[in-house]
């Protein structure tokens, strides 16, 4: 297991990674904010799906997902059709315009990464990809786990009783 100092440095690097995410956000078209781009990306990767599945994949609340879906539906990038299995539900599907938007987003992102990582070797880019995939999987595996990790085994749990005073 890594030492505490390594985890503390990892926390600092996660915080600093915000700058990378902000720069990637700046290349998005004005009418396609990050949440919309994420929806398009997931529909492109996984195909047609219900909004509940999309919310699960985004790991956000249904109300947030609904806002993203409404935004991209208003732009004609997706269509919502009745689910044959449950007419109350809708199936989300990329439209040709949505696929074009997704292709443009992919091209912009690829160009940015190619430019910023131009001094990296193919092996280094591959290693980063594998490690980030593994990191994400470690957190995906813990979705049903408690939000707070259990107390370390060396910390003894004690019960405190109120102090009594005598005169």
Secondary structure, DSSP 8 states (H G I E B T S, - for coil): ---HHHHHHHHHHHHHTHHHHHHHHHTS-TTS-HHHHHHHHHHHHH-SEEHHHHHHHHTS-HHHHHHHHHHHHHTTSEEEEEETTEEEEEEEEE-HHHHHHHHHHHHHHHHHHHHHTTTS-HHHHHHHHHHHHHHHHHHHTTTTS-SS----TTS------------
